[in-house]
C-alpha cells in the first residue's frame, strides 16, 4: 500500500463502531466520486450525515481489507436533507432525537441549520416543541459548535471525547487558553485526568521537562497521591527519592521547587526528628484537630446531666433499663455513664457487642433531661443504618454541616456552630482528617462528643487514621466492647468475625445457625459460575432474598476473572438483560441497573459509596436518572464515569454499609490484598447471611496476614505532646 499521507472528502454515512472513552471509531464515508470507503482511528464526536475531510494514509488490514487510517479530521455542515436529519438525530443535540430531527428537517429542509444558527425561535413552528425545549435545543446547539473547536485542539494530544466534553463543561470557551497556559490544572479540576495525561499535554505545548513550573506541579501531584493512599505527609528523604524517580530531574531542581512551594504557602516542611513534607491543608487539619480535641477535653463544665450525681446517673440508667426490660452488664452501665458525663468519649467494638443498645440509652436519657442530641455518620448508607438502629434522624456529616456546593464550603463552622448538647458520630473509623477538621470546627466547646466505631475495620479511604490515633493517644476516655450480645452469641457471622479479628481460622464446618457458609472452589471460573448460581437460584430459593436488593457480592479486587469488573458484567447479563441501554467506554448501563456513586458530588447531594438503581434513560436529553433511596438524581451521559455497576463492589467500597446477605469470593489469586482486616470488614457487612466462596488456603492467608496499613500521620503524637 502507498504509505504516503493523503486526504479524502465525503459524507460520513455509517458508524460501525465507536468507543466514546478513547475516541476510536470505524466508519463508512461516501466519497465525492460516490465510492464507499472505511475509515479507522481516533476522531472527535463525528455524527452520521456530516461532511468531513480526513487526513491520513491508506492501510491494508489483514481481516478487513483496504482502510483509511485517520490522522486528523475537519468537518463541514451536512449539505443534504438526509445528511442534516442523520446529523441532528444522532444524539448530538439535547432535545432532538431521530423522530424530532425528521419533523424539523421535513419542515425547514436545507435551511434547518441556518434556522438553528440564526432564528432558533422559529422551532415553535413544529408541533410538540415548546419554549422550554427551544431554549434547551438552542443552548445545546451553541455549545456543540464551541466544543468542536476544543475537541479538534485536543485530538492531537490523545484526549478522549468524554474528557474533552468535561474540559469544556468546566472551562467553557476559555478551555483552549487554560490548557495552553497551565495544562496541569486538568489533573486538579477534571475527574479522571491525572498528572501523566496533563504532563503529556504540557510537554507537547513546549513546557520543558526540568522547568520549575513542571516540577512544582509534579510535587503537588505526588503529595495529593500520597493523600489518596491515606498519608497526611511523606518523610522528606523518602519524598525526595520518589520525586527524583517520578519527574526524572536532578535533586537540586526538586529542592529548589520545594522551597518555592513552601514560600508560596502551598506546602509545609516540618523539621523534626524526621523531616516531613505536608500539603498545607492537611498540616493545618491535623494541627487543628489535635488542638480542638484538647480544648474540648480541658473545657470546664458541669456533669452533662445537670443536678444528678454519679449514683443518681446509675439510678437513672437502672430505671430506664427496667422500663425497657433490658438487663445491662457492668461494661454497658459504665459506657452509658461515661457517655453522659465525659466531654469526649470513644465507644469501639465489633458488630453484635451492643453499641446500638448503649446509644439508645444515651439518647433517651438526654431527651428525658431535655438535652438535644444530633446523630451523624460519614456516608449516606451509614447514616441510614444509624437511623434504623436508633429510630432517630441521622444525617451525613456533610448534611449536618450544611455543605454549599456553589460556595464550596460548609456553612456550619466556628462562626456558625451547631447548637446542640451532644453530637454522636457513628462509623467513626471512616473519618479522614479533613472531614474531622470540618466537623470539629462546627462543634462548640460546650458540646459533648461521642465517637462510635470499629477500630479493627479497614481505615478511612481519605488521609489519616483518626479514630485509631485518638484511641492510641491515651488522652480520650475509651470504652471497648468485647462481649457478643447479638442473638445471644449464637450468630456464626459474629463468631467468625471475632475469630478472624483475633487471628484465628473461622469455623467453616456444618452451619450451626444457617447464617454463615463456606463453599470450596479453587478455580476462578468455577467461583464465578457458583456466584451466579447462588444469586439466581440457591439463595433466593432457600432464604427468599431478592438478588438485587438483599444480596451484595463484595470482592477484594477490581481486576481479574473474580474481580469487580468482570463479575458486574456477568451478573448484569443474567439479572438485567434490558434492551434500553447506553454505552460509555466498555461499560453498558441498562435500565434498572444497580449502580454505585464513585465520588462525592455535593451539587447532586450524592456521595462516594451510595447505591441506587437506574430508573430512566433519555436518549434525546442524553441523561440517565438514578434512584437513590427514593430520590431521583440526573446524570448527563458525560458524567457516567462517576458511576459504576454495583452488582459486585470492592470490600473497601462496602465500608459503612450493611446488607442482608453478602457473597465473598476469596482466592489465592487475590493474595496481594488478602489481610486480616479486609476479611473481617467483609464478614461484618453481613446482617443475616454470609457466604464465602473460594479456597481454605486464601482464608488462611488473610487470617495470618495482620499487616496494618502503614500511614504517615502525626495526630497521635500531636495529642500526646501538647
C-alpha positions as CSV (number, residue, x, y, z in Angstrom):
1,X,0.0,0.0,0.0
2,X,1.0,3.6,-0.6
3,X,2.1,4.8,2.9
4,X,2.1,8.5,2.0
5,X,-0.2,11.0,3.7
6,X,-3.2,11.9,1.7
7,X,-6.7,13.4,2.1
8,X,-10.2,12.2,1.4
9,X,-13.5,14.1,1.4
10,X,-17.1,12.9,1.7
11,X,-20.1,12.3,3.9
12,X,-20.0,10.0,6.9
13,X,-22.7,7.6,6.0
14,X,-22.4,5.0,8.8
15,X,-20.6,4.5,12.1
16,X,-19.8,0.8,12.5
17,X,-18.0,1.1,15.9
18,X,-17.3,3.9,18.3
19,X,-15.6,4.0,21.7
20,X,-16.7,7.2,23.4
21,X,-14.0,6.9,26.0
22,X,-11.0,6.6,23.7
23,X,-12.4,8.3,20.6
24,X,-11.6,5.3,18.4
25,X,-14.1,4.7,15.6
26,X,-14.7,2.7,12.4
27,X,-17.0,4.3,9.9
28,X,-18.1,4.3,6.2
29,X,-17.6,7.5,4.2
30,X,-19.3,8.2,0.8
31,X,-16.6,10.0,-1.2
32,X,-17.3,12.8,-3.7
33,X,-16.9,10.2,-6.6
34,X,-19.6,8.1,-4.8
35,X,-17.2,5.3,-3.7
36,X,-17.7,4.0,-0.2
37,X,-14.6,3.6,1.9
38,X,-13.8,2.6,5.5
39,X,-12.1,5.0,7.9
40,X,-10.5,3.9,11.2
41,X,-8.8,5.7,14.1
42,X,-9.2,8.3,16.8
43,X,-11.6,11.1,16.0
44,X,-13.7,13.6,17.9
45,X,-17.5,13.1,18.0
46,X,-18.3,12.6,14.4
47,X,-22.0,12.1,13.5
48,X,-23.7,10.4,10.6
49,X,-24.5,12.9,7.8
50,X,-21.5,15.1,8.4
51,X,-19.4,16.3,5.6
52,X,-15.7,15.6,6.5
53,X,-12.2,16.0,5.3
54,X,-9.9,13.2,6.6
55,X,-6.1,13.4,6.6
56,X,-4.3,10.1,6.9
57,X,-3.0,7.2,4.9
58,X,-4.3,4.0,3.3
59,X,-3.5,0.8,5.0
60,X,-4.3,-2.9,4.3
61,X,-5.9,-4.7,7.2
62,X,-5.4,-8.5,7.1
63,X,-9.0,-9.2,8.1
64,X,-11.0,-6.2,6.8
65,X,-9.1,-5.1,3.7
66,X,-8.3,-1.6,2.5
67,X,-8.9,1.1,5.1
68,X,-8.1,4.8,5.5
69,X,-6.3,5.4,8.8
70,X,-7.3,8.7,10.5
71,X,-4.6,11.3,11.5
72,X,-6.9,14.3,11.7
73,X,-10.5,15.3,10.7
74,X,-12.1,18.5,9.7
75,X,-15.9,18.8,9.5
76,X,-18.3,20.9,7.5
77,X,-22.0,21.0,8.0
78,X,-24.0,18.4,6.1
79,X,-25.3,19.6,2.7
80,X,-28.3,17.3,2.1
81,X,-31.6,17.0,3.9
82,X,-30.9,13.3,4.6
83,X,-27.5,14.3,5.9
84,X,-28.9,17.0,8.2
85,X,-31.6,14.6,9.5
86,X,-29.0,12.0,10.4
87,X,-26.7,14.6,11.8
88,X,-29.3,16.1,14.2
89,X,-30.9,12.7,15.1
90,X,-27.7,11.1,16.2
91,X,-28.0,12.3,19.8
92,X,-25.8,15.3,19.0
93,X,-28.2,18.0,20.4
94,X,-30.1,17.7,23.6
95,X,-33.8,17.8,22.9
96,X,-33.6,16.4,19.4
97,X,-33.9,12.7,18.8
98,X,-34.4,10.8,15.5
99,X,-38.2,11.5,15.4
100,X,-37.9,15.2,16.2
101,X,-35.0,15.6,13.7
102,X,-37.2,14.1,11.0
103,X,-40.0,16.6,11.8
104,X,-37.7,19.6,11.9
105,X,-35.9,18.8,8.6
106,X,-39.2,18.0,6.9
107,X,-40.4,21.5,7.8
108,X,-37.2,23.6,7.2
109,X,-35.4,21.3,4.7
110,X,-32.0,22.6,3.7
111,X,-32.5,25.8,5.8
112,X,-32.5,23.8,9.0
113,X,-29.0,24.5,10.2
114,X,-29.4,28.2,9.3
115,X,-32.5,28.3,11.4
116,X,-30.7,26.8,14.3
117,X,-27.9,29.3,14.0
118,X,-29.9,32.5,13.4
119,X,-33.6,32.0,14.2
120,X,-34.0,29.2,16.7
121,X,-37.2,30.7,18.0
122,X,-38.8,29.5,14.7
123,X,-38.7,26.0,16.1
124,X,-42.1,26.8,17.6
125,X,-43.5,26.2,14.1
126,X,-43.0,22.5,14.8
127,X,-45.8,20.8,16.8
128,X,-44.6,19.5,20.1
129,X,-41.7,22.0,20.6
130,X,-42.5,24.4,23.4
131,X,-40.4,27.3,24.8
132,X,-38.5,25.2,27.3
133,X,-37.4,22.7,24.6
134,X,-36.5,25.5,22.1
135,X,-34.3,27.1,24.8
136,X,-32.6,23.7,25.5
137,X,-32.0,23.0,21.8
138,X,-30.6,26.5,21.2
139,X,-28.1,26.3,24.1
140,X,-27.1,22.8,23.2
141,X,-26.5,23.8,19.5
142,X,-24.4,26.7,20.6
143,X,-22.4,24.5,23.0
144,X,-21.9,21.9,20.3
145,X,-20.3,24.4,17.9
146,X,-17.9,25.7,20.6
147,X,-17.0,22.2,21.8
148,X,-16.0,21.2,18.3
149,X,-13.1,23.6,18.4
150,X,-11.9,22.2,21.8
151,X,-12.2,18.6,20.5
152,X,-10.1,19.4,17.4
153,X,-7.5,21.1,19.6
154,X,-7.3,18.1,22.0
155,X,-7.3,15.5,19.3
156,X,-3.6,15.8,18.7
157,X,-3.0,15.2,22.5
158,X,-4.8,11.9,22.6
159,X,-7.6,13.3,24.9
160,X,-10.8,11.3,24.6
161,X,-14.1,12.9,23.6
162,X,-15.5,12.3,27.1
163,X,-12.7,14.2,28.7
164,X,-12.9,16.9,26.0
165,X,-16.5,17.4,26.9
166,X,-15.7,17.6,30.6
167,X,-13.0,20.1,30.0
168,X,-15.4,22.3,28.0
169,X,-18.1,21.9,30.7
170,X,-15.5,23.1,33.3
171,X,-13.8,25.9,31.5
172,X,-16.3,26.8,28.7
173,X,-15.0,29.0,25.9
174,X,-11.7,29.5,27.8
175,X,-10.8,25.8,27.6
176,X,-8.1,26.1,25.0
177,X,-6.5,29.1,26.7
178,X,-6.5,27.3,30.1
179,X,-4.8,24.2,28.5
180,X,-2.1,26.3,26.8
181,X,-1.3,28.4,29.9
182,X,-1.4,25.7,32.5
183,X,-2.3,22.1,31.4
184,X,-1.6,20.8,34.9
185,X,-4.8,22.4,36.1
186,X,-6.6,19.5,34.3
187,X,-5.3,17.0,36.9
188,X,-6.8,19.1,39.7
189,X,-10.1,20.2,38.0
190,X,-11.2,17.3,35.8
191,X,-12.2,14.0,37.4
192,X,-10.4,11.1,35.7
193,X,-7.5,13.1,34.2
194,X,-4.2,12.5,36.1
195,X,-0.9,14.2,36.2
196,X,0.6,12.0,33.5
197,X,-2.0,13.0,30.9
198,X,-1.6,16.7,31.8
199,X,2.2,16.3,31.7
200,X,1.9,14.8,28.2
201,X,0.0,17.8,27.0
202,X,2.4,20.2,28.8
203,X,5.4,18.7,27.2
204,X,3.8,18.9,23.7
205,X,2.9,22.6,24.3
206,X,6.6,23.4,24.9
207,X,7.0,23.2,28.7
208,X,10.5,22.0,29.5
209,X,11.0,18.8,31.4
210,X,13.1,20.5,34.0
211,X,11.1,23.7,34.2
212,X,10.3,24.9,37.7
213,X,6.6,25.1,36.6
214,X,6.5,21.4,35.8
215,X,8.4,20.3,38.9
216,X,6.2,22.3,41.3
217,X,3.1,20.7,39.6
218,X,4.6,17.3,40.0
219,X,5.4,17.8,43.7
220,X,1.8,18.8,44.4
221,X,0.6,15.8,42.4
222,X,2.8,13.4,44.4
223,X,1.6,14.8,47.7
224,X,-2.0,14.5,46.6
225,X,-1.3,10.9,45.5
226,X,0.1,10.2,49.0
227,X,-3.1,11.7,50.4
228,X,-5.1,9.3,48.2
229,X,-3.1,6.5,49.8
230,X,-4.1,7.6,53.2
231,X,-1.0,9.6,54.2
232,X,-1.0,13.0,55.8
233,X,2.6,13.6,54.9
234,X,5.7,11.9,53.4
235,X,9.1,11.8,55.2
236,X,11.4,14.3,53.5
237,X,14.1,11.9,52.4
238,X,11.6,9.3,51.1
239,X,9.7,12.1,49.2
240,X,12.9,13.3,47.5
241,X,13.6,9.8,46.2
242,X,10.0,9.4,44.9
243,X,10.1,12.8,43.2
244,X,13.5,12.2,41.5
245,X,12.3,8.9,40.1
246,X,8.9,10.2,39.0
247,X,9.9,13.6,37.5
248,X,13.3,12.4,36.2
249,X,15.1,15.6,37.2
250,X,18.1,16.3,39.4
251,X,17.9,16.7,43.1
252,X,18.8,20.4,43.2
253,X,15.8,21.2,40.9
254,X,13.4,19.4,43.3
255,X,14.8,21.0,46.5
256,X,14.5,24.4,44.8
257,X,10.9,23.7,43.8
258,X,10.1,22.6,47.4
259,X,11.5,25.8,48.8
260,X,9.5,27.9,46.3
261,X,6.3,26.0,47.1
262,X,6.9,26.5,50.9
263,X,7.4,30.2,50.3
264,X,4.1,30.3,48.4
265,X,2.3,28.7,51.3
266,X,1.3,25.6,49.3
267,X,3.4,23.1,51.3
268,X,4.8,22.9,54.8
269,X,8.1,21.2,55.6
270,X,8.2,20.3,59.3
271,X,11.8,19.9,60.6
272,X,11.6,17.4,63.4
273,X,13.3,14.2,64.3
274,X,12.1,13.1,60.9
275,X,11.5,16.0,58.5
276,X,8.1,15.8,56.9
277,X,6.6,17.2,53.7
278,X,2.9,18.2,54.0
279,X,0.3,19.8,51.8
280,X,-0.6,22.9,53.8
281,X,-4.3,22.0,54.1
282,X,-3.6,18.6,55.7
283,X,-1.0,20.0,58.1
284,X,-3.5,22.6,59.2
285,X,-6.2,19.9,59.6
286,X,-4.0,17.7,61.8
287,X,-2.9,20.7,63.9
288,X,-6.5,22.0,64.3
289,X,-8.0,18.5,65.2
290,X,-5.4,18.0,67.9
291,X,-5.9,21.5,69.3
292,X,-9.7,21.2,69.3
293,X,-9.8,17.8,71.0
294,X,-7.5,19.1,73.7
295,X,-9.6,22.3,74.1
296,X,-12.8,20.2,74.4
297,X,-11.2,17.9,77.0
298,X,-10.0,20.9,79.1
299,X,-13.2,22.9,78.9
300,X,-14.6,23.3,82.3
301,X,-18.2,22.0,82.5
302,X,-20.6,20.5,84.9
303,X,-21.8,17.0,84.5
304,X,-23.8,16.9,81.3
305,X,-26.9,15.7,83.1
306,X,-27.1,18.7,85.4
307,X,-28.0,18.2,89.1
308,X,-27.5,14.4,89.0
309,X,-24.6,12.9,90.9
310,X,-22.8,9.8,89.7
311,X,-25.0,7.5,91.9
312,X,-28.1,9.3,90.5
313,X,-27.0,8.6,87.0
314,X,-26.8,4.8,87.7
315,X,-30.3,5.0,89.3
316,X,-31.5,6.8,86.1
317,X,-30.0,4.1,83.9
318,X,-31.4,1.3,86.0
319,X,-34.9,2.8,86.0
320,X,-34.8,3.1,82.2
321,X,-33.4,-0.4,81.8
322,X,-36.3,-1.8,83.9
323,X,-38.8,0.2,81.8
324,X,-37.3,-1.2,78.6
325,X,-37.0,-4.7,80.1
326,X,-33.3,-4.8,79.2
327,X,-30.6,-6.2,81.6
328,X,-27.4,-4.3,81.3
329,X,-24.0,-5.7,82.4
330,X,-21.2,-3.7,84.1
331,X,-19.4,-2.6,80.9
332,X,-22.7,-1.4,79.4
333,X,-23.6,0.6,82.5
334,X,-20.1,2.1,82.5
335,X,-20.4,3.0,78.8
336,X,-23.7,4.8,79.4
337,X,-22.4,6.6,82.5
338,X,-19.3,7.8,80.7
339,X,-21.4,8.9,77.7
340,X,-23.4,11.3,79.8
341,X,-20.6,12.6,82.0
342,X,-17.4,12.7,79.8
343,X,-16.8,15.6,77.4
344,X,-15.5,13.3,74.7
345,X,-15.9,9.5,74.6
346,X,-14.9,6.8,72.2
347,X,-17.0,3.6,72.1
348,X,-15.4,0.9,70.0
349,X,-16.5,-2.7,69.4
350,X,-17.3,-5.3,66.8
351,X,-20.8,-5.9,65.4
352,X,-23.0,-7.6,68.0
353,X,-21.3,-6.1,71.0
354,X,-24.1,-3.8,71.9
355,X,-23.1,-0.4,70.6
356,X,-26.7,0.4,69.4
357,X,-28.2,-0.6,72.8
358,X,-25.8,1.9,74.5
359,X,-26.6,4.7,72.1
360,X,-30.4,4.2,72.5
361,X,-30.0,4.5,76.3
362,X,-27.8,7.6,76.0
363,X,-30.3,9.3,73.6
364,X,-33.3,8.5,75.9
365,X,-31.5,9.8,78.9
366,X,-30.6,13.1,77.2
367,X,-34.1,13.5,75.9
368,X,-35.6,12.9,79.3
369,X,-33.4,15.7,80.7
370,X,-34.4,18.0,77.8
371,X,-30.9,17.8,76.2
372,X,-30.6,18.0,72.4
373,X,-28.7,15.2,70.5
374,X,-27.6,15.1,66.9
375,X,-26.7,11.8,65.1
376,X,-24.4,11.6,62.1
377,X,-22.2,9.3,60.1
378,X,-19.6,9.8,57.3
379,X,-21.8,8.2,54.5
380,X,-25.4,8.1,53.4
381,X,-25.7,4.3,53.9
382,X,-24.1,4.5,57.4
383,X,-26.4,7.4,58.4
384,X,-29.4,5.3,57.2
385,X,-28.3,2.4,59.3
386,X,-27.9,4.6,62.3
387,X,-31.4,5.9,61.8
388,X,-32.7,2.4,61.6
389,X,-30.8,1.3,64.8
390,X,-32.0,4.3,66.9
391,X,-35.3,5.3,65.4
392,X,-34.0,8.9,65.3
393,X,-33.0,11.1,62.4
394,X,-29.4,10.7,61.4
395,X,-27.6,12.8,58.8
396,X,-24.4,12.5,56.8
397,X,-21.7,14.8,58.2
398,X,-21.9,16.9,55.0
399,X,-25.6,17.5,55.5
400,X,-25.1,18.1,59.2
401,X,-22.6,20.8,58.3
402,X,-24.8,22.2,55.6
403,X,-22.3,21.9,52.7
404,X,-22.9,24.5,49.9
405,X,-21.6,23.3,46.6
406,X,-21.8,26.7,44.9
407,X,-19.6,28.3,47.6
408,X,-17.6,25.0,48.0
409,X,-17.7,25.3,51.8
410,X,-19.6,24.1,54.9
411,X,-22.0,26.7,56.2
412,X,-21.7,25.3,59.7
413,X,-18.3,26.4,61.2
414,X,-16.7,28.3,64.1
415,X,-18.7,31.4,63.3
416,X,-21.9,29.4,62.8
417,X,-21.7,26.4,65.0
418,X,-24.1,23.5,65.6
419,X,-26.3,24.5,68.5
420,X,-26.7,21.1,70.4
421,X,-25.8,19.5,73.7
422,X,-24.4,16.3,72.2
423,X,-23.1,15.1,68.8
424,X,-22.9,11.3,68.2
425,X,-20.7,10.2,65.2
426,X,-21.2,6.6,64.1
427,X,-18.8,4.6,61.9
428,X,-16.0,7.0,63.1
429,X,-13.3,4.7,61.7
430,X,-14.3,6.1,58.3
431,X,-13.4,9.7,59.3
432,X,-10.5,11.2,57.5
433,X,-8.5,14.1,58.9
434,X,-10.1,16.7,56.6
435,X,-13.7,15.8,57.4
436,X,-12.8,15.6,61.1
437,X,-11.5,19.1,61.0
438,X,-14.6,20.4,59.4
439,X,-16.8,18.6,61.9
440,X,-14.8,19.9,64.9
441,X,-14.9,23.4,63.5
442,X,-18.7,23.4,63.9
443,X,-18.7,21.9,67.4
444,X,-18.9,24.3,70.3
445,X,-16.7,23.8,73.4
446,X,-19.8,23.3,75.5
447,X,-21.0,20.4,73.3
448,X,-20.3,16.7,74.2
449,X,-18.9,14.3,71.5
450,X,-19.2,10.6,71.3
451,X,-17.3,8.7,68.6
452,X,-18.7,5.2,67.9
453,X,-16.8,2.8,65.6
454,X,-15.0,-0.4,65.0
455,X,-11.2,0.2,65.0
456,X,-10.5,-3.2,63.6
457,X,-12.1,-2.4,60.3
458,X,-10.2,-1.1,57.2
459,X,-9.1,2.5,57.8
460,X,-10.7,5.5,56.2
461,X,-10.5,5.9,52.4
462,X,-9.2,9.5,52.9
463,X,-6.0,10.7,54.6
464,X,-5.3,9.9,58.3
465,X,-6.2,7.2,60.7
466,X,-8.3,9.4,63.0
467,X,-10.2,7.0,65.3
468,X,-7.1,4.7,65.8
469,X,-4.9,7.7,66.6
470,X,-7.3,9.2,69.1
471,X,-7.5,5.9,70.9
472,X,-3.8,5.4,70.7
473,X,-3.0,8.8,72.2
474,X,-4.4,7.7,75.5
475,X,-5.9,11.1,76.4
476,X,-9.5,10.4,75.4
477,X,-11.7,8.1,77.5
478,X,-12.3,4.8,75.6
479,X,-14.9,2.1,76.2
480,X,-14.0,-1.1,74.4
481,X,-16.9,-3.6,74.0
482,X,-15.9,-7.2,73.6
483,X,-18.8,-9.4,74.8
484,X,-21.1,-10.5,72.0
485,X,-24.8,-9.9,72.7
486,X,-26.5,-10.2,69.3
487,X,-28.5,-13.4,69.0
488,X,-27.2,-14.3,72.5
489,X,-23.8,-15.1,70.9
490,X,-25.2,-17.7,68.5
491,X,-24.6,-15.8,65.3
492,X,-21.9,-17.6,63.3
493,X,-21.3,-14.4,61.4
494,X,-20.4,-12.5,64.6
495,X,-18.5,-15.5,66.0
496,X,-16.4,-15.9,62.9
497,X,-15.8,-12.2,62.6
498,X,-14.3,-12.2,66.1
499,X,-12.2,-15.3,65.3
500,X,-10.8,-13.6,62.2
501,X,-10.1,-10.3,64.1
502,X,-8.2,-12.3,66.7
503,X,-6.1,-14.1,64.1
504,X,-7.9,-17.5,64.3
505,X,-9.3,-19.5,61.4
506,X,-13.1,-19.2,61.2
507,X,-15.4,-22.1,61.7
508,X,-16.4,-23.4,58.3
509,X,-17.9,-26.8,59.3
510,X,-21.6,-27.6,59.2
511,X,-23.6,-24.4,59.7
512,X,-24.8,-24.1,63.3
513,X,-27.2,-21.2,62.7
514,X,-27.7,-21.1,58.9
515,X,-26.1,-17.7,58.7
516,X,-22.5,-18.5,57.6
517,X,-21.5,-20.8,54.8
518,X,-18.2,-21.7,53.2
519,X,-18.2,-23.4,49.7
520,X,-14.9,-24.6,48.5
521,X,-13.9,-23.8,44.9
522,X,-10.4,-23.2,43.7
523,X,-10.7,-22.3,40.0
524,X,-11.7,-18.7,39.1
525,X,-14.3,-19.7,36.5
526,X,-15.9,-22.2,38.9
527,X,-16.1,-19.4,41.6
528,X,-17.8,-17.1,39.1
529,X,-20.3,-19.8,37.9
530,X,-21.1,-20.6,41.5
531,X,-21.7,-16.9,42.5
532,X,-24.2,-16.6,39.5
533,X,-26.0,-19.8,40.7
534,X,-26.1,-18.6,44.3
535,X,-27.5,-15.2,43.2
536,X,-30.2,-16.5,40.8
537,X,-31.1,-19.9,42.3
538,X,-29.9,-21.1,45.6
539,X,-30.1,-18.1,47.9
540,X,-33.4,-16.7,46.6
541,X,-34.9,-20.3,46.8
542,X,-33.5,-21.1,50.3
543,X,-33.8,-17.7,52.0
544,X,-36.4,-15.8,49.9
545,X,-33.9,-13.0,49.3
546,X,-34.2,-10.6,46.3
547,X,-30.8,-10.9,44.5
548,X,-30.9,-7.2,43.5
549,X,-31.9,-5.6,46.8
550,X,-30.9,-8.1,49.5
551,X,-27.7,-9.7,48.2
552,X,-24.4,-8.0,47.7
553,X,-21.2,-9.5,46.2
554,X,-18.1,-8.0,47.8
555,X,-14.7,-8.7,46.3
556,X,-11.1,-8.0,47.3
557,X,-10.1,-6.6,43.9
558,X,-11.4,-4.9,40.8
559,X,-9.4,-6.8,38.2
560,X,-9.3,-10.4,37.1
561,X,-11.8,-13.1,36.4
562,X,-13.0,-12.9,40.0
563,X,-12.8,-9.2,40.2
564,X,-15.5,-6.5,40.5
565,X,-15.4,-5.5,36.8
566,X,-15.9,-9.0,35.3
567,X,-18.4,-10.0,38.0
568,X,-20.5,-6.9,37.3
569,X,-20.6,-7.7,33.6
570,X,-21.5,-11.4,34.1
571,X,-24.2,-10.7,36.8
572,X,-25.7,-7.8,34.7
573,X,-26.2,-10.2,31.8
574,X,-28.2,-12.6,34.0
575,X,-30.1,-10.3,36.3
576,X,-30.8,-7.4,33.9
577,X,-30.9,-8.1,30.2
578,X,-32.6,-4.9,29.4
579,X,-32.7,-3.5,25.8
580,X,-32.8,0.1,26.9
581,X,-29.1,1.0,27.4
582,X,-26.3,3.4,26.9
583,X,-22.6,2.5,26.3
584,X,-19.8,4.5,28.0
585,X,-16.4,3.1,27.2
586,X,-16.5,-0.7,27.8
587,X,-19.4,-0.4,30.3
588,X,-23.0,-0.8,29.3
589,X,-25.6,0.9,31.5
590,X,-29.1,-0.5,31.3
591,X,-32.5,0.5,32.6
592,X,-32.9,-1.0,36.1
593,X,-29.2,-1.5,36.6
594,X,-27.8,-1.4,40.2
595,X,-25.1,1.3,40.3
596,X,-22.8,3.0,42.8
597,X,-21.6,6.6,43.1
598,X,-17.8,6.7,43.0
599,X,-17.0,10.2,44.2
600,X,-18.6,12.9,46.4
601,X,-20.8,15.1,44.3
602,X,-22.1,17.8,46.6
603,X,-24.2,19.5,43.9
604,X,-26.2,16.4,43.3
605,X,-26.1,15.5,47.1
606,X,-24.8,12.0,46.4
607,X,-21.7,10.6,48.0
608,X,-18.9,8.0,47.4
609,X,-20.5,4.6,48.1
610,X,-24.1,5.5,47.7
611,X,-26.0,2.7,45.8
612,X,-29.0,3.3,43.6
613,X,-30.9,1.9,40.6
614,X,-31.2,3.4,37.1
615,X,-34.9,4.1,36.5
616,X,-34.7,6.3,33.4
617,X,-32.6,6.6,30.2
618,X,-33.4,9.6,28.0
619,X,-31.5,9.3,24.7
620,X,-32.9,12.6,23.5
621,X,-31.8,14.5,26.5
622,X,-28.7,12.4,26.9
623,X,-29.4,11.7,30.5
624,X,-29.9,8.8,32.9
625,X,-31.9,9.0,36.1
626,X,-30.7,7.1,39.2
627,X,-33.0,6.5,42.2
628,X,-31.1,6.7,45.5
629,X,-33.4,5.5,48.3
630,X,-36.4,7.2,46.8
631,X,-34.6,10.3,45.5
632,X,-34.1,10.7,41.7
633,X,-30.7,12.2,40.5
634,X,-30.0,13.0,36.9
635,X,-26.6,12.4,35.1
636,X,-25.6,13.5,31.7
637,X,-24.0,10.8,29.6
638,X,-20.7,12.5,30.1
639,X,-21.0,12.2,33.9
640,X,-21.3,8.4,33.8
641,X,-17.7,7.8,34.9
642,X,-19.0,9.0,38.3
643,X,-21.0,5.7,38.4
644,X,-20.1,2.1,38.3
645,X,-22.2,-1.1,38.2
646,X,-22.6,-2.4,41.7
647,X,-23.9,-5.9,41.5
648,X,-20.4,-6.5,42.8
649,X,-18.4,-4.0,44.7
650,X,-14.9,-3.9,46.4
651,X,-14.7,-4.6,50.1
652,X,-13.2,-1.2,50.5
653,X,-16.3,0.4,48.9
654,X,-18.6,-1.7,51.2
655,X,-17.3,0.1,54.4
656,X,-20.1,1.7,56.4
657,X,-22.7,-0.5,54.7
658,X,-24.7,-3.5,55.8
659,X,-26.5,-6.0,53.6
660,X,-28.9,-8.8,54.5
661,X,-26.6,-11.2,52.6
662,X,-23.1,-10.9,51.3
663,X,-21.2,-13.3,49.0
664,X,-17.4,-13.1,49.4
665,X,-15.2,-14.7,46.7
666,X,-11.7,-15.4,48.2
667,X,-8.9,-17.0,46.2
668,X,-5.2,-17.2,46.4
669,X,-5.0,-15.1,43.2
670,X,-6.2,-12.2,45.5
671,X,-3.0,-12.7,47.6
672,X,-1.8,-9.1,47.2
673,X,-4.8,-7.8,49.1
674,X,-5.5,-10.7,51.4
675,X,-5.2,-9.5,55.0
676,X,-7.0,-9.8,58.3
677,X,-8.9,-6.5,58.5
678,X,-10.1,-6.9,54.9
679,X,-11.7,-10.3,55.6
680,X,-13.0,-9.0,58.9
681,X,-14.6,-6.0,57.2
682,X,-16.1,-8.2,54.5
683,X,-17.7,-10.7,57.0
684,X,-19.1,-7.9,59.2
685,X,-21.0,-6.4,56.2
686,X,-23.5,-9.3,56.5
687,X,-26.5,-8.7,58.6
688,X,-28.2,-12.1,58.2
689,X,-26.2,-14.3,55.9
690,X,-22.5,-14.5,54.8
691,X,-21.3,-16.9,52.1
692,X,-17.6,-17.3,51.4
693,X,-16.8,-18.9,48.0
694,X,-13.1,-19.9,47.4
695,X,-10.2,-21.7,49.0
696,X,-9.3,-22.5,52.5
697,X,-5.7,-21.5,51.7
698,X,-6.9,-18.0,50.8
699,X,-8.8,-17.7,54.1
700,X,-5.7,-18.8,56.0
701,X,-3.6,-16.3,54.1
702,X,-5.9,-13.5,55.0
703,X,-6.2,-14.5,58.7
704,X,-2.4,-14.8,59.2
705,X,-1.6,-11.6,57.4
706,X,-2.1,-8.9,60.0
707,X,-0.3,-6.1,58.2
708,X,-1.9,-2.9,59.4
709,X,-1.6,-0.4,56.6
710,X,1.2,2.0,57.4
711,X,0.0,5.6,57.2
712,X,2.2,8.6,57.8
713,X,0.1,10.6,60.3
714,X,1.0,12.9,63.3
715,X,-2.3,13.2,65.2
716,X,-1.4,10.7,67.9
717,X,1.9,12.5,68.6
718,X,0.3,15.9,68.5
719,X,-2.3,14.9,71.1
720,X,0.4,13.3,73.3
721,X,2.9,16.2,73.1
722,X,0.6,19.2,73.8
